[in-house]
Amino acid sequence: MDNLPPQCAALRTNINVQELAVKAAVDRDKTLAFQVILVDPLTNTLLQ
């Protein structure tokens, strides 16, 4: 697979966080949910 264009690669970081959030919800994993909150760019922006 070829490398993603920079625009798509930038989106991938947000998608990773969203996928982890879904996994935390499905698995009912509070620790993972907390970790997702810590690395979520939107949460970080809103709390500054």
N, C-alpha and C positions, 0 to 999 in steps of 0.2 A: 504494500500500500504506500502511495506517495505521501509526502509530508502535507499537512493541511496548510492552506493559505493562512497568513497571520490573522486575518479577520475571523476565520473559523476557529483557529487555535485559541484565540482570546475568549470566544464563547464557550469553549470546552471546559474552562475552569469553572464557570457558573453551572454548567450541566453536571459536572462531577458533584458539586455541592447539592444540587437538586436530587440527583440519584441517591446520594447518601441519606438525604432527608426522607425519601420514600422508603428506603431500606429500614431506617430507624422506626418509622411508623408501622410498617408491615411486621417487623420483628418485635415491636413494642420495647425497643432498646433505649432506655432513658439516657444511658451513658453516650451512646452514639448520637442521639438527638442533641444533647448538650454540646458535643464536639462539633456537630454541624453548625449549631448556632454560633460557636466561637469563630469558625472560619468563613461564615457566610458574608460576602462583601456588602450586601444591603444592610444587614444587621449592624455590621461594623460602622457603616456610614451613618445610620440613624442614631447610633449611640454616642457619636462623637460630638 
